[in-house]
Amino acid sequence: MLDKETISYERTVLVGILNREQPEEKLREYLDELEFLTYTAGGEVVGRFIQRVDTPNPKTFVGSGKIAEIEEFVRENDVGAVIFDDELSAVQQRNIEKQLRRKILDRTGLILDIFAQRASTSYARTQVELAQYEYLLPRLTGLWTHLERQRGGIGMRGPGETEIETDRRIVRDRISLLKKKLTRIDKQMETQRGNRGSLVRVALVGYTNVGKSTLMNVISKSEVFAENKLFATLDTTVRKVVLGNLPFLLSDTVGFIRKLPTQLVESFKSTLDEVREADLLLHVVDISHPSFEDHIASVNQILSEIKCADKQTVMVFNKIDLYKPETLDEDDLITPRTSRHYSMGEWRKTWMHRMGGNAVFISALNRENLDEFRKTVYREVRKIHISRFPYNNFLYPEHLDEYTQEEP
């Protein structure tokens, strides 16, 4: 990871709201995640602003008093950008920019910016560009108010089309062109997937920054880019893996996140097709994160949206080396004991125990419990393979440790 002191980070502030759907504890988790997103994008958070409102202000999202407070802070602290945790409407973004005279982003715009930085292949860049244009289209009015007037003068008389209407038409044409380009690439990728034969397909899924790429590198002996930042990997990577003498295809996919922009879900349709066509999902979870159960719920929701919720799944609880339960003072008789105080052994006895052996606890970075992980994956892949090729049953022992010729 790059040293924070060697990079010039843009000074930013974060803004969030409290309400019944988003209580204080949940909001702070969201803002912590938003701060990590900001750092990933190249920003340094120097302040946070929170306001309790039942419904966001239709003009400025937060109240006028809070806007004035933010305005004073950004002016005195040389802040370059203000980032809101929730999606802003075009009107809200325009009004806030007009008052604060700073760059205004919401969570969606920030994620799109990170994706634009991370996209390394032509395919990923096309997907991100499509999502950006679809996000931009309703916001053109705010970006081009200085051009929002009738054309006039010599050579400029015509049907009376405004500059903003011209820009909208250009953006719509670009969106149409990108969709056609993605359709062509989708067909090519579908052909590539079809050419892989009948090998069992396994896909790594999970929240962003849970260690999917690190695990991919460990078990496939490849060098997929992995970094302790959000969305380090955008492009799907597929590798052939052999456990014992049982081959299968393993794919590493883009990480999910709470409040994932709908534009990205649609734009990354082909990337998610790797998940749709997988025979087995390895749902990787960062068990050291205090909100890992929320992360599981967010991933399951997206899997449900892409009709993959019923797929055979192995839960892979990663980063056990970093897990530290919260502690209670022996004299504290007021604070209730919650799941955050569970030891690793206690977690294993909860709902995780009821998964029928399809829950493993590992550290991909430190290579802890990888033998148990390999045996579990081997067992599940073997079940699928034998159901597909019953005449190959004698080739593959029921358990990986029965295969004596496995390389060390």
C-alpha positions in Angstrom: 0.0 0.0 0.0 1.2 3.5 -0.7 2.4 5.5 2.2 -0.2 8.1 3.1 2.5 10.8 3.6 3.8 10.4 0.0 0.5 11.2 -1.6 -1.4 14.5 -1.8 -4.8 13.7 -0.5 -7.8 16.1 -1.2 -9.3 17.5 2.0 -13.0 16.4 2.3 -15.9 16.4 4.8 -18.7 13.8 5.1 -22.4 14.5 5.7 -25.0 12.0 6.9 -28.5 12.1 8.4 -30.1 10.3 11.4 -33.6 9.0 11.2 -35.7 5.9 12.1 -34.3 3.8 9.2 -30.7 5.0 10.0 -30.0 5.2 13.7 -26.8 6.7 15.1 -24.9 3.4 15.4 -25.8 2.4 11.8 -25.0 5.9 10.5 -21.5 5.9 12.1 -20.8 2.5 10.4 -21.9 4.0 7.1 -19.7 7.1 7.6 -16.7 4.9 8.6 -17.2 3.0 5.3 -17.7 6.3 3.4 -14.4 7.5 4.9 -12.6 4.3 3.6 -14.2 4.9 0.2 -13.0 8.5 0.3 -9.4 7.4 1.2 -9.6 4.8 -1.7 -10.5 7.6 -4.1 -7.7 9.8 -2.9 -9.3 12.0 -0.2 -8.6 12.8 3.4 -11.6 13.3 5.7 -11.1 16.3 8.0 -14.6 16.5 9.4 -18.0 14.9 9.7 -21.5 16.5 9.9 -24.6 14.7 11.1 -28.1 16.0 11.4 -31.3 14.3 12.7 -34.1 14.8 10.2 -37.2 12.7 9.5 -37.0 13.3 5.8 -34.2 15.0 3.8 -34.7 18.6 2.8 -35.8 18.6 -0.9 -33.7 21.6 -1.7 -30.4 21.0 0.2 -30.8 17.5 1.8 -29.9 18.9 5.2 -31.3 22.0 6.9 -30.2 25.6 6.1 -28.5 25.9 9.5 -26.4 22.8 8.9 -25.5 24.0 5.4 -24.3 27.3 6.9 -22.2 25.4 9.4 -20.7 23.2 6.7 -20.0 26.4 4.6 -18.1 28.0 7.4 -16.1 24.8 8.1 -15.0 24.2 4.4 -14.0 27.9 4.0 -11.9 27.9 7.1 -10.3 24.5 6.5 -9.5 24.6 2.8 -11.9 21.7 2.0 -12.1 20.8 -1.6 -15.1 18.4 -1.6 -18.2 17.6 0.4 -19.4 14.0 0.2 -23.0 13.0 1.2 -23.6 9.4 2.4 -27.0 9.2 0.6 -27.8 9.8 -3.1 -28.6 13.4 -3.9 -31.1 14.6 -6.5 -30.0 16.8 -9.3 -31.8 19.8 -7.6 -30.2 19.1 -4.2 -26.7 18.8 -5.7 -27.1 22.0 -7.7 -28.4 24.0 -4.7 -25.6 22.8 -2.4 -22.9 23.5 -4.9 -24.3 27.0 -5.4 -24.1 27.7 -1.7 -20.8 25.9 -0.7 -18.9 26.6 -4.0 -17.2 23.2 -3.6 -17.3 19.9 -5.4 -20.4 18.0 -4.1 -20.5 14.2 -4.4 -22.8 11.5 -3.0 -22.0 7.9 -2.2 -22.9 6.8 -5.7 -20.8 9.4 -7.4 -17.8 8.5 -5.2 -18.1 4.8 -6.0 -18.3 5.6 -9.7 -15.2 7.6 -9.3 -13.3 4.8 -7.6 -14.5 2.4 -10.3 -13.2 4.7 -13.0 -9.8 4.7 -11.3 -9.7 0.9 -10.9 -11.0 -0.1 -14.3 -8.0 -1.5 -16.1 -9.4 -3.4 -19.1 -11.4 -2.0 -22.0 -14.4 -4.1 -20.9 -14.4 -2.7 -17.3 -13.9 0.9 -18.6 -16.9 0.5 -20.9 -19.0 -0.8 -18.0 -18.0 2.1 -15.8 -18.4 4.7 -18.5 -22.0 3.5 -19.1 -22.8 3.7 -15.4 -21.3 7.2 -15.2 -23.3 8.5 -18.2 -26.5 7.1 -16.7 -25.7 8.8 -13.4 -24.8 12.0 -15.2 -27.9 12.3 -17.5 -30.4 13.7 -14.9 -27.7 16.0 -13.5 -26.7 17.8 -16.7 -28.8 20.8 -15.8 -26.7 21.4 -12.7 -23.4 21.0 -14.6 -24.3 23.2 -17.6 -26.5 26.0 -16.2 -24.2 28.6 -17.9 -25.2 27.1 -21.3 -28.9 26.8 -20.6 -30.1 29.5 -23.0 -31.4 29.7 -26.6 -28.7 29.9 -29.3 -28.7 33.1 -31.2 -26.7 35.3 -33.5 -25.4 34.9 -37.0 -25.4 31.3 -38.1 -27.0 30.2 -34.8 -30.7 30.6 -35.7 -32.5 27.3 -36.0 -35.2 25.2 -34.4 -34.5 26.7 -31.0 -32.8 23.8 -29.3 -31.1 24.8 -26.1 -27.5 23.8 -25.3 -28.6 21.6 -22.5 -31.0 19.6 -24.8 -28.1 19.1 -27.2 -25.9 17.8 -24.4 -28.7 15.4 -23.2 -29.0 14.1 -26.7 -25.3 13.5 -27.0 -25.2 11.7 -23.7 -28.2 9.5 -24.7 -26.5 8.7 -27.9 -23.4 7.7 -26.0 -25.4 5.5 -23.6 -27.0 3.8 -26.6 -23.6 3.2 -28.2 -22.1 1.8 -25.0 -25.0 -0.5 -24.5 -24.5 -1.9 -28.0 -20.8 -2.3 -27.4 -21.4 -4.2 -24.1 -24.0 -6.4 -25.9 -21.3 -7.4 -28.3 -18.8 -8.1 -25.6 -21.4 -10.0 -23.6 -21.9 -12.4 -26.5 -18.1 -12.8 -26.8 -17.8 -13.6 -23.1 -20.8 -15.9 -23.2 -19.0 -17.8 -26.0 -15.8 -17.9 -23.9 -17.8 -19.3 -20.9 -19.3 -21.9 -23.2 -15.9 -23.0 -24.5 -14.7 -23.8 -21.0 -16.4 -27.2 -21.3 -18.2 -29.0 -18.5 -15.8 -28.2 -15.7 -17.4 -27.3 -12.4 -17.5 -23.5 -11.9 -16.8 -22.0 -8.5 -17.2 -18.2 -7.9 -15.8 -16.1 -5.0 -18.4 -13.6 -3.9 -18.6 -11.3 -0.9 -18.4 -7.7 0.4 -15.6 -5.5 -0.9 -12.2 -5.8 0.9 -12.9 -9.1 2.6 -9.9 -10.9 1.0 -11.4 -12.6 -2.1 -8.4 -11.8 -4.3 -5.9 -12.8 -1.6 -7.7 -16.2 -1.3 -7.8 -16.5 -5.1 -4.0 -16.0 -5.2 -3.4 -18.6 -2.4 -5.5 -21.5 -3.8 -4.9 -20.9 -7.5 -1.2 -19.8 -7.2 -1.9 -16.8 -9.4 -1.1 -13.1 -8.9 -4.5 -11.3 -8.9 -4.1 -7.7 -7.7 -5.0 -7.4 -4.0 -4.8 -4.3 -1.8 -6.3 -3.1 1.4 -8.6 -0.7 -0.3 -12.2 -1.0 -1.5 -12.9 -2.3 -5.0 -9.2 -3.3 -5.6 -10.5 -5.8 -8.2 -13.1 -4.9 -10.9 -12.3 -7.3 -13.6 -13.4 -10.9 -13.3 -10.4 -13.3 -13.1 -10.9 -17.0 -13.9 -8.3 -19.7 -13.1 -8.2 -23.4 -13.4 -7.6 -25.0 -10.0 -6.9 -28.7 -9.2 -7.5 -30.2 -5.7 -6.2 -33.8 -5.5 -6.7 -34.6 -9.2 -10.1 -32.9 -9.3 -10.1 -29.9 -11.7 -12.5 -26.9 -11.5 -12.7 -23.3 -12.6 -12.4 -20.6 -9.9 -13.5 -16.9 -10.6 -12.9 -13.8 -8.6 -15.6 -11.2 -9.0 -16.2 -7.6 -8.1 -17.0 -6.9 -4.4 -20.4 -5.8 -3.3 -21.2 -2.9 -0.9 -24.1 -1.5 0.9 -26.1 1.1 -1.0 -24.6 -0.3 -4.3 -25.7 2.0 -7.1 -28.3 0.4 -9.4 -26.4 1.7 -12.4 -23.4 -0.4 -11.4 -25.5 -3.6 -10.9 -26.9 -3.2 -14.4 -23.6 -2.1 -16.0 -21.7 -5.0 -14.5 -24.3 -7.6 -15.7 -21.7 -9.7 -17.5 -19.3 -9.6 -14.6 -22.2 -10.9 -12.4 -22.9 -13.5 -15.1 -19.9 -15.4 -13.7 -21.8 -15.6 -10.5 -25.1 -16.6 -12.2 -23.4 -19.4 -14.1 -21.4 -20.8 -11.2 -22.2 -24.2 -9.8 -20.9 -23.3 -6.3 -20.4 -20.0 -4.5 -17.7 -19.3 -1.9 -19.1 -16.5 0.1 -16.1 -14.8 1.7 -16.7 -12.8 4.9 -14.4 -10.6 6.9 -15.3 -11.9 10.3 -13.0 -9.3 12.0 -15.4 -6.5 10.8 -17.9 -5.5 13.5 -20.7 -5.4 11.0 -19.9 -8.6 9.1 -23.5 -9.9 9.6 -24.8 -6.8 7.8 -22.3 -7.4 5.0 -23.6 -10.9 4.6 -27.2 -9.6 4.4 -26.1 -7.0 1.8 -24.4 -9.6 -0.4 -27.4 -12.0 0.0 -29.7 -9.2 -1.1 -27.7 -8.6 -4.3 -27.5 -12.4 -4.9 -31.3 -12.5 -4.6 -31.6 -9.6 -7.1 -29.6 -11.5 -9.7 -31.4 -14.7 -8.9 -28.5 -16.5 -7.3 -29.8 -16.8 -3.7 -30.5 -20.6 -4.0 -27.1 -21.6 -5.3 -25.0 -24.1 -3.2 -22.8 -21.9 -1.0 -19.9 -22.4 1.3 -19.4 -19.6 3.9 -15.7 -18.7 4.2 -15.1 -16.6 7.3 -11.7 -14.9 6.6 -9.3 -12.8 8.7 -9.7 -14.9 11.8 -6.2 -13.6 12.8 -7.6 -10.1 13.1 -10.8 -11.0 15.0 -11.0 -9.5 18.5 -14.2 -9.7 20.5 -15.2 -6.7 22.5 -14.6 -7.1 26.3 -16.8 -6.3 29.2 -15.5 -5.1 32.6 -16.3 -7.6 35.3 -17.8 -4.8 37.4 -20.0 -3.6 34.5 -23.5 -4.7 35.4 -25.3 -2.3 33.1 -23.9 -2.9 29.6 -25.6 -6.0 28.0 -23.6 -8.7 26.4 -24.1 -8.8 22.7 -22.8 -10.8 19.7 -19.9 -8.4 19.5 -18.6 -10.0 22.7 -18.6 -13.5 21.3 -15.4 -15.5 21.1 -14.6 -17.3 17.9 -15.7 -20.5 19.6 -19.1 -19.0 20.5 -19.6 -17.8 16.9 -19.0 -21.3 15.6 -21.9 -22.5 17.8 -24.4 -20.0 16.5 -26.2 -20.1 13.1 -22.9 -20.9 11.5 -23.0 -24.4 13.1 -26.3 -25.1 11.4 -24.8 -24.9 7.9 -24.0 -28.6 7.8 -20.3 -28.2 7.6 -20.4 -25.5 4.9 -18.8 -22.9 7.1 -15.0 -22.7 7.4 -12.8 -20.2 9.3 -9.5 -19.2 7.8 -6.9 -16.5 7.4 -6.0 -16.3 3.7 -3.1 -13.9 4.4 -1.5 -16.1 7.1 -2.6 -19.4 5.5 -4.4 -20.6 8.6 -6.9 -23.5 8.3 -6.4 -23.7 4.6 -6.4 -27.5 4.7 -9.9 -27.5 6.2 -10.9 -25.0 3.4 -9.5 -27.2 0.6 -11.2 -30.3 2.0 -14.6 -28.5 2.2 -14.3 -27.1 -1.4 -13.1 -30.5 -2.7 -16.1 -32.2 -1.1 -18.6 -29.8 -2.6 -17.0 -29.7 -6.0 -16.8 -33.5 -6.0 -20.6 -33.8 -5.3 -21.4 -31.6 -8.4 -18.8 -33.3 -10.6 -20.1 -36.8 -9.7 -23.7 -35.8 -10.4 -22.5 -34.5 -13.8 -20.2 -37.4 -14.6 -21.3 -40.4 -12.5 -19.0 -42.8 -14.4 -16.0 -40.8 -13.0 -16.8 -41.7 -9.4 -13.9 -44.1 -9.0 -11.4 -41.4 -10.0 -12.0 -39.1 -7.1 -11.9 -40.3 -3.4 -14.7 -39.1 -1.2 -12.3 -37.1 0.9 -9.3 -35.1 -0.2 -7.0 -36.6 2.4 -7.6 -40.0 0.9 -5.8 -38.8 -2.3 -2.3 -39.8 -1.4 -0.6 -38.4 -4.5 -1.5 -34.8 -3.8 1.5 -32.5 -4.1 2.7 -30.8 -0.9 
